[in-house]
Amino acid sequence: MGQSFSLGRIAGIRIGVNWSVLLIVALLAYGLAVGQFPADVPHRPEAEYVVAAIVTAVAYMASLLAHELAHSLVARRREFRRAGCGESSIRAQGRAGGDYLAARSIAGWRSSIRTAAR
């Protein structure tokens, strides 16, 4: 996974996060707290915007993790060499057959739809 740090395992699948994800979460939270939320719901305490922005950014990353975890679970079920969470690790560690690409496609959008429905 390159320059990442481990968050542990889920269902036996290694979960790692690249340092750049923290930057993305911070930028997303900042943009929401300073720009989007005050424009959409004005005249609220600043702390409300900050808390709502942090919760939103973390929820977004959690949904991305669920999406990538679905890819890894399908890869493991279909007995690909190694499954880890993260777009680059799945691409690098799985085999390149058409069945693998179909499995990745189906798992990703199914988990996204399930997350959106909840």
Secondary structure as UniProt FT lines:
FT   STRAND          4..10
FT   TURN            11..12
FT   STRAND          13..18
FT   HELIX           19..31
FT   HELIX           32..36
FT   HELIX           37..40
FT   HELIX           46..77
FT   TURN            78..79
FT   HELIX           87..93
FT   HELIX           98..117
//
